[in-house]
């Protein structure tokens, strides 16, 4: 009694364990159902071809036809179900019994069971092997007994029924045992394959930072171990990257993975699982849609170093470069973003540009900037006929202020003169410090009358008293100013400056604090 209970418990555990794999292996078994329907149709055809041997057309149609019809119905209504698998196993054995009957019980016909049980391995389920074995044993036992008692059915080609039945049972058991063991190994392989596909799908969907639930037994499987190792290395690369990186699902606009650099930059305002376009880091409603449109329209699905202002967790605006790549070759469509904070770099670039093109004392454009602007003015004069004028001024009395009050006071005077020039010039004009106490103003779109008027204004403004320090000391400087006008004979900017310089010395020679126009 105790052994029977233990046996039933063991069988119950085996069946329960096997049931736990059914959901994972359903895709395999749905495909296998379609294969088995095809095999049913093939077996019916074989039975019809064998029918002329003993005129068994009626048996072939009455047994094979409904068997095939039921197989088709189950494969459509219950695809992948255990019921369908067990029926397919039974159907194969029904066809085996039909072929044995049609052949008159010849020994060779019994071998059909071996081949058909081998086909059942495609299900990766030992329960189908067991079912087929039980069905073929019952067929041999029941119909064989009926044949022994004189019924017009054929199972064995000999009257020695029990001997034949015993031989078939003993002969069949090792083969069935081998097939059952092989189905278990195939099931393990199928489970591993489905588990690998499921893990890979999670990774493809961007879920890199989540912990994947894998048992120790599964983790030892070679394919699962390889996928976990790949995921671990990808995650390590993502974590150590100094650039903020995020993975986004575009079908539902969900942020699915970020690295440590992303968290350091944007903090909790960019949590995984939140709508990506609604994150406060964008600082506006139109930034993300614009970037997404740009990405989807890019011919190679890649946007590199797109610049925009983003908002950090502490509401600082930072200048960022975004690199985006779209993966739309599979579902769901994913996008990978890298965001680099270039605020300090842009600040350094602006400072370097200021050092290269601005005067450090007066913050006016320096000589390099001046020559570039004069080249532009010269190009507009030649192509468009737009006139321009160059005013070069040199301070009168500046050396005495510098010598008497020191260089600090001299710098104050230069800064004050620069502010007065900036105040007098038009928005389209360029004022620059040439060096020392020399300044230049480029008047774009200006003829002689306008240049003379501007020169008069500048000389008058510069000659006004200048208060130094707290205003306790007041000094005066003047300006000698030379005007050079654009004309077809001028070759380049340097020649214009020489003409303005010559006119400036003409003004100094005429008594200083006045202007003169260069005449060739």
C-alpha angles and dihedrals in degrees: 000000000000092000091052092052092048090048092052090048091052092049090047092053091048092051092045092049092049091049089058090067097049098089093049093048097044095106090056093047095047088058090044090054090059090050091050092052088055090050090051090053091048092050091050089053091050091050091052090050091050093046096089091065092074101002093256098153093125093053091047093052098039094047104027098042099057090039091057093043092053091048091054092048094049093047090056101039101032105023112174094009122136090236090060093049094050091048092051089052090050092045091055090054091047088056089047091053090047091053091048090051092047091052093050094250096301113173094236091061090064090066089072087080091061093053095045093049087052089056089054089065086081086076092061089218124120089201090072090053091050092047093049090049093051092047095050091046091051090048092052093044100045102034091035089056089048090052090048089052091052104264115149094251129108127220104137129028090220136066091228092094103166094043091050092046092051092049091051092049094049093043093047100047100072091048092049091047091052091049091049092051091047091051089054091052091047089049090053090050091047092050090050091050093049090046090051091049091049092048092046090049090054090051093046088052088059100253096139103138098048120097111250113223105234126155121230090250092052092045090059092058109105098232095044090046091052092051092048090049091050091049091048092052093047089050091049090052090049093048098048094046108112090210120085107251131187135179117213132190107220098195091070099013092241128157103227106170139015134173131231093265089058091052091048091052102041103016122195093339088083103049123166113260096033124116104271096213092052097055115122091231091084093065092210144037098249103050098079097041089050093051092046092051090049091050096048091048095049108110094225094034089245131116116185128199099348107178125222142142115257132185123236127212091267089052096253115149112229130187108238141184114216125202113190132184125187123215106195099148091099140022127298099040109231135192127199118209130193116189120192121192104227097168094115092042093053090046090051090048091052091048091049090048089051091050090049099044108020132071108244096216103044100020088229120134111278130226094281092054091044094054091049091051092046090051089054091049091049091051092050090049093053098041102034103020091238108156124222138180135214120216116194117186133185122195118246116216095012095119091057091052091048094048096044102040102024137247094292090061089044089055090051090053092050092049091049092049090050091053091050092050091049089050093052100045125090121247090252093053129087123222119194140171109239094191139288107009096334122112132181131204120195111205109203118206092008132132131197097285094053092044092052091049092050091047091053090050093050095047090050095047095047093049092061115108117274121214115214127208110338091353095267091119122050124189136178130215130177134211131230107201133193125199124208119186127206115257137159093257095063110098103191147343094278090058091051089053091050090052091049090046091052091050090048091056088047088057092048090050090051093059106289129252091072140083137245134195118230114242119189 
